[in-house]
Amino acid sequence: MSNNTEPIYIESAMCPMPIRDRGYVIMGHGSGGKLSHDLIAARFLPAFDNEILRAGNDAGVVQTPGCTALAISTDSHVVWPLFFPGGDIGKLAVCGTVNDVAMMGARPMYLTAGFILEEGLEIGLLERVVESMQTAAAEADVQIVAGDTKVVERGKADGLYISTAGVGVMLPATQIGGANARPGDVVIVSGSLGDHGIAVLGARGELGFESDLQSDVAPLNHLVTAVLETSDNVHVLRDPTRGGLATTLNEIARQSQVSIMLYENKLLVRPAVRAACEMLGFDPLYIANEGKLVVIVAREDAEAVLATMRQTRYGAEAVIVGEVKADAPGRVLLKTSFGSTRIVDVLMGEMLPRIC
């Protein structure tokens, strides 16, 4: 038996069970929820600690010697299956990194891409993925300027993994980050919740019913630009990917030391997502999205920002879903349709593995 008394967690959808030995990585460490945060805090931050990384945002903001501020982000993509309704691993790789850079209020410009290919992968499939990446990059108006390719033995990579890095130029006078939410701010979400996670699950044949649900994977940088041109009082931008909206808002609440109140009757969830969640015992608040934007903005500009978002392709269903408060700092609360209030915590285990 190990002498290490720190607990780790046996994976479950919402409630992990502690065990005594912390010796192995489990699927829950990739959930984007509590286990992911614990792993990063315990293993990565102490080794790589610096002020930029410590900020805990979707991208790091660095100052170059020429005084140009850049946002830099990196991401890895291991989704299965490689193709799913509305997208594929290539489109996901481009959009995910573009969005992380854009969430800092930067204009994404350049990407790099690393490919790990499994022996036996069909060249035709690889060509489809590459074409999808280029289409997504063209829509986002970014260029893929460098890359790397490695091949591993058959059975070692599930066909294809992609890692991407992105660089963007910070817009002038932009002060956006997870620590900037202020009491009185309004929370806007650009559309429905959980589309990506449930679409990927459906592509695996695990829903038990037919659905025409499409993943929401999309580049959000043009939507972000429209929002920032509308208001100088945008404080936080986030794309609620792994761990869903609930985990994203918990991160913001803790970074800003505020509470966030959500209103259940304002949240948009498509019938197919709601049906799947009810059948499987999931909560749409924790299901991953890959083309949704969270905007936290000063109350006086909220309606103008909402109107702007609704005029765009990826913000047409935008809705105000909550507000930022000063009491109970670090908490996310949900006012239910029945009038009661409950705590919305971070995702504990891994709901849907291999979705991004």
VMD Tcl script that draws the C-alpha trace (Angstrom):
set ca {
  {0.00 0.00 0.00}
  {1.24 3.50 -0.85}
  {2.28 5.83 1.94}
  {0.74 8.72 0.01}
  {-2.45 9.67 1.84}
  {-3.71 12.16 -0.73}
  {-6.96 10.90 -2.29}
  {-7.66 10.54 -5.96}
  {-11.04 9.89 -7.45}
  {-12.78 6.96 -9.03}
  {-14.57 8.29 -12.06}
  {-18.32 8.84 -12.16}
  {-20.58 11.26 -13.93}
  {-21.05 13.80 -11.16}
  {-19.80 12.50 -7.83}
  {-16.32 10.95 -7.53}
  {-15.48 8.53 -4.73}
  {-12.11 9.04 -3.02}
  {-9.61 6.20 -2.93}
  {-6.28 6.25 -1.14}
  {-3.67 5.69 -3.83}
  {-2.82 8.50 -6.23}
  {-0.72 6.71 -8.80}
  {-2.52 6.86 -12.13}
  {-4.23 9.16 -14.59}
  {-7.91 8.39 -15.13}
  {-10.38 9.59 -17.75}
  {-11.83 12.14 -15.35}
  {-8.55 14.04 -15.43}
  {-9.49 15.09 -18.96}
  {-13.02 16.28 -18.14}
  {-12.24 19.96 -17.77}
  {-13.82 19.77 -14.31}
  {-12.51 19.37 -10.77}
  {-10.17 16.48 -11.52}
  {-8.60 18.39 -14.41}
  {-8.12 21.48 -12.25}
  {-6.66 19.42 -9.42}
  {-4.20 17.73 -11.77}
  {-3.09 21.05 -13.25}
  {-2.77 22.70 -9.84}
  {-0.80 19.80 -8.35}
  {1.39 18.68 -11.25}
  {1.75 21.39 -13.89}
  {1.47 24.81 -12.25}
  {4.23 24.19 -9.66}
  {6.60 23.10 -12.43}
  {5.80 25.82 -14.96}
  {4.68 28.58 -12.60}
  {4.72 32.13 -13.95}
  {2.44 35.15 -13.82}
  {0.99 34.59 -17.29}
  {0.07 30.96 -16.65}
  {-1.20 31.73 -13.17}
  {-3.92 33.99 -14.61}
  {-5.81 30.82 -15.60}
  {-7.35 32.11 -18.82}
  {-7.98 30.37 -22.15}
  {-4.82 31.93 -23.60}
  {-1.71 33.55 -22.22}
  {-1.14 37.23 -22.99}
  {2.51 38.14 -23.57}
  {4.24 41.41 -24.35}
  {6.80 41.35 -27.15}
  {9.92 43.58 -27.20}
  {8.20 45.66 -29.87}
  {5.35 46.36 -27.43}
  {2.84 44.26 -29.36}
  {0.67 42.22 -27.01}
  {-0.04 38.67 -28.22}
  {-2.48 36.02 -27.04}
  {-1.10 32.48 -27.33}
  {-2.98 29.24 -26.78}
  {-2.52 25.53 -27.40}
  {-4.94 22.62 -27.53}
  {-5.05 18.88 -28.29}
  {-7.91 17.01 -29.90}
  {-8.70 13.33 -29.35}
  {-12.41 13.19 -30.22}
  {-14.00 9.88 -31.17}
  {-15.48 9.29 -33.68}
  {-13.35 11.45 -35.94}
  {-16.45 12.60 -37.87}
  {-19.74 13.52 -36.22}
  {-22.86 15.47 -37.22}
  {-21.85 19.08 -37.81}
  {-18.11 18.61 -37.63}
  {-14.98 16.50 -37.39}
  {-11.65 16.46 -35.58}
  {-10.11 18.87 -38.10}
  {-12.77 21.55 -37.82}
  {-12.75 21.08 -34.05}
  {-8.97 21.56 -33.87}
  {-9.04 24.85 -35.76}
  {-12.13 26.30 -34.09}
  {-11.09 25.30 -30.58}
  {-7.78 27.13 -30.79}
  {-9.16 30.14 -32.66}
  {-11.81 30.50 -29.97}
  {-9.36 30.25 -27.08}
  {-7.29 33.10 -28.55}
  {-10.39 35.19 -29.28}
  {-11.63 34.82 -25.68}
  {-8.84 37.17 -24.58}
  {-10.12 39.90 -26.88}
  {-7.44 39.14 -29.46}
  {-7.60 38.81 -33.23}
  {-6.46 35.25 -34.09}
  {-3.99 35.26 -36.98}
  {-1.82 32.15 -37.12}
  {-2.08 28.48 -36.16}
  {0.32 25.57 -36.04}
  {-0.83 21.96 -36.28}
  {0.74 18.72 -35.11}
  {-0.60 15.39 -36.37}
  {-0.16 12.01 -34.71}
  {-1.25 9.45 -37.29}
  {-1.88 5.78 -36.60}
  {-0.45 3.23 -38.98}
  {-3.28 2.04 -41.23}
  {-5.19 5.34 -41.30}
  {-6.85 5.79 -44.68}
  {-5.20 8.55 -46.68}
  {-8.61 9.58 -48.00}
  {-9.84 10.16 -44.45}
  {-6.75 12.24 -43.66}
  {-7.40 14.33 -46.77}
  {-10.98 14.99 -45.61}
  {-9.72 16.16 -42.22}
  {-7.10 18.46 -43.76}
  {-9.67 19.93 -46.14}
  {-12.02 20.56 -43.22}
  {-9.24 22.32 -41.32}
  {-8.53 24.61 -44.25}
  {-12.23 25.43 -44.67}
  {-12.50 26.33 -40.97}
  {-9.29 28.37 -41.09}
  {-10.57 30.30 -44.10}
  {-13.84 31.09 -42.31}
  {-11.92 32.29 -39.25}
  {-9.50 34.24 -41.49}
  {-6.41 32.59 -40.00}
  {-3.47 30.83 -41.60}
  {-1.90 27.49 -40.65}
  {1.77 28.41 -40.92}
  {3.70 25.48 -39.40}
  {3.17 21.88 -38.46}
  {4.56 18.48 -37.62}
  {3.61 14.88 -38.42}
  {4.40 11.69 -36.54}
  {3.24 8.12 -37.17}
  {2.74 5.54 -34.40}
  {2.13 1.80 -34.57}
  {-1.29 0.40 -35.36}
  {-3.55 0.50 -32.30}
  {-1.66 3.34 -30.58}
  {-3.62 6.47 -31.58}
  {-7.26 5.73 -32.44}
  {-6.61 6.82 -36.00}
  {-5.65 10.45 -35.57}
  {-4.83 13.02 -32.90}
  {-4.27 16.72 -33.64}
  {-2.52 19.36 -31.53}
  {-2.80 23.02 -32.43}
  {-1.35 26.29 -31.21}
  {-2.69 29.74 -32.00}
  {-1.35 33.29 -31.94}
  {-3.40 36.46 -32.07}
  {-2.80 40.18 -31.70}
  {-4.49 41.82 -28.74}
  {-6.92 44.58 -29.67}
  {-5.95 48.02 -28.27}
  {-7.01 48.81 -24.70}
  {-8.57 45.38 -24.25}
  {-8.82 44.24 -20.62}
  {-10.64 40.92 -20.70}
  {-10.11 37.94 -18.43}
  {-11.71 35.58 -15.98}
  {-10.80 37.80 -13.02}
  {-12.65 40.84 -14.35}
  {-16.32 40.04 -13.66}
  {-17.93 42.68 -11.44}
  {-21.09 42.73 -9.31}
  {-23.96 44.04 -11.39}
  {-22.63 42.59 -14.66}
  {-24.95 40.61 -16.90}
  {-24.23 37.10 -18.26}
  {-25.11 36.41 -21.90}
  {-24.84 33.04 -23.67}
  {-24.86 32.95 -27.46}
  {-27.24 30.00 -27.82}
  {-28.31 26.50 -26.81}
  {-26.37 24.29 -24.41}
  {-24.94 20.81 -24.86}
  {-25.28 20.42 -28.63}
  {-21.70 19.26 -29.22}
  {-21.48 16.68 -26.45}
  {-24.79 15.06 -27.29}
  {-24.12 15.12 -31.06}
  {-20.84 13.26 -30.52}
  {-22.57 10.78 -28.22}
  {-25.23 10.22 -30.89}
  {-22.53 9.57 -33.50}
  {-21.32 6.71 -31.31}
  {-24.78 5.14 -31.43}
  {-25.19 5.49 -27.67}
  {-28.39 7.56 -27.45}
  {-30.88 4.79 -28.17}
  {-32.94 7.05 -30.45}
  {-32.55 8.88 -33.75}
  {-31.77 12.60 -33.72}
  {-30.84 15.23 -36.30}
  {-28.85 17.19 -33.68}
  {-25.70 18.84 -35.03}
  {-22.57 19.82 -33.14}
  {-22.24 23.57 -32.67}
  {-18.49 23.61 -33.46}
  {-17.70 26.98 -35.04}
  {-15.11 29.79 -35.06}
  {-16.32 32.58 -32.78}
  {-13.70 35.26 -33.45}
  {-15.90 37.34 -35.76}
  {-18.71 37.24 -33.19}
  {-16.24 38.38 -30.53}
  {-15.11 41.26 -32.74}
  {-18.72 42.39 -33.18}
  {-19.28 42.29 -29.42}
  {-16.14 44.30 -28.68}
  {-17.03 46.89 -31.32}
  {-20.38 47.35 -29.56}
  {-19.14 47.82 -26.00}
  {-16.01 48.93 -24.16}
  {-17.45 47.37 -20.99}
  {-17.07 43.68 -21.81}
  {-15.26 42.15 -18.84}
  {-15.12 38.39 -19.53}
  {-15.38 36.19 -22.63}
  {-15.33 32.40 -22.47}
  {-16.32 29.43 -24.62}
  {-17.86 26.80 -22.32}
  {-16.26 23.64 -23.70}
  {-15.26 20.70 -21.46}
  {-17.26 20.78 -18.23}
  {-19.97 22.90 -19.87}
  {-21.41 26.21 -18.80}
  {-21.48 25.25 -15.12}
  {-17.76 24.58 -14.86}
  {-16.87 27.67 -16.93}
  {-18.92 29.98 -14.71}
  {-17.45 28.42 -11.58}
  {-13.97 29.20 -12.90}
  {-14.97 32.82 -13.51}
  {-16.68 33.17 -10.12}
  {-13.55 31.97 -8.35}
  {-11.15 34.03 -10.44}
  {-13.22 37.20 -9.89}
  {-14.33 36.38 -6.33}
  {-17.96 37.03 -7.16}
  {-21.07 34.89 -7.33}
  {-23.07 34.24 -10.47}
  {-26.82 33.70 -10.46}
  {-28.31 31.75 -13.37}
  {-32.00 31.63 -14.21}
  {-33.18 28.20 -15.32}
  {-36.09 29.53 -17.37}
  {-33.67 31.60 -19.48}
  {-31.36 28.75 -20.48}
  {-31.84 27.42 -24.01}
  {-31.65 23.61 -24.35}
  {-32.79 21.85 -27.52}
  {-35.40 19.06 -27.12}
  {-32.97 16.37 -28.35}
  {-30.36 17.45 -25.79}
  {-32.93 17.60 -23.01}
  {-34.29 14.16 -23.92}
  {-30.81 12.62 -23.98}
  {-29.91 14.18 -20.64}
  {-33.13 13.00 -19.01}
  {-32.60 9.48 -20.33}
  {-28.94 9.28 -19.28}
  {-29.17 11.26 -16.04}
  {-27.04 14.16 -17.29}
  {-27.39 17.88 -16.67}
  {-27.15 20.10 -19.79}
  {-25.19 22.64 -17.75}
  {-22.25 20.22 -17.72}
  {-22.33 19.08 -21.36}
  {-19.58 20.40 -23.66}
  {-20.15 23.08 -26.26}
  {-17.75 23.98 -29.07}
  {-19.42 26.99 -30.66}
  {-20.97 28.96 -27.81}
  {-19.83 32.22 -26.30}
  {-20.29 33.50 -22.75}
  {-20.16 37.29 -22.46}
  {-20.06 39.04 -19.09}
  {-20.71 42.73 -19.66}
  {-21.68 45.80 -17.67}
  {-25.44 46.03 -17.25}
  {-25.74 49.34 -19.11}
  {-24.36 47.75 -22.30}
  {-26.04 44.35 -22.02}
  {-29.01 45.02 -24.30}
  {-26.84 46.57 -27.00}
  {-24.44 43.61 -26.92}
  {-27.35 41.18 -27.00}
  {-28.83 42.93 -30.04}
  {-25.48 42.82 -31.84}
  {-25.02 39.11 -31.11}
  {-28.48 38.29 -32.42}
  {-27.58 39.86 -35.76}
  {-24.70 37.41 -36.30}
  {-24.64 33.83 -37.59}
  {-23.39 32.26 -34.37}
  {-25.19 34.53 -31.93}
  {-28.70 34.54 -33.40}
  {-30.10 32.69 -30.35}
  {-28.23 34.73 -27.74}
  {-30.01 35.26 -24.44}
  {-29.34 36.87 -21.07}
  {-29.11 33.97 -18.61}
  {-27.86 35.49 -15.36}
  {-26.11 38.20 -13.42}
  {-23.03 38.72 -11.29}
  {-23.46 39.37 -7.56}
  {-21.17 40.30 -4.69}
  {-22.43 37.85 -2.06}
  {-21.27 34.22 -1.74}
  {-18.04 34.82 -3.70}
  {-16.82 31.86 -5.74}
  {-20.29 30.33 -6.06}
  {-22.59 29.72 -9.01}
  {-26.28 29.52 -8.12}
  {-29.31 28.52 -10.17}
  {-32.76 29.97 -9.64}
  {-34.97 27.06 -10.70}
  {-38.24 27.29 -12.57}
  {-39.94 26.35 -9.27}
  {-38.50 29.40 -7.50}
  {-35.93 27.58 -5.39}
  {-32.17 28.18 -5.52}
  {-29.49 25.52 -5.75}
  {-25.70 25.52 -5.91}
  {-24.18 24.65 -9.30}
  {-20.74 23.16 -8.66}
  {-17.96 22.18 -11.07}
  {-18.09 18.87 -12.91}
  {-16.53 16.22 -10.72}
  {-15.92 13.18 -12.94}
  {-16.05 12.53 -16.67}
  {-19.52 12.67 -18.18}
  {-18.74 12.06 -21.84}
  {-15.14 11.04 -22.55}
  {-13.35 11.82 -25.81}
  {-15.63 14.61 -27.01}
  {-12.97 17.18 -27.97}
}
mol new
graphics top color blue
foreach p $ca { graphics top sphere $p radius 0.5 }
foreach p [lrange $ca 0 end-1] q [lrange $ca 1 end] { graphics top cylinder $p $q radius 0.2 }
display resetview
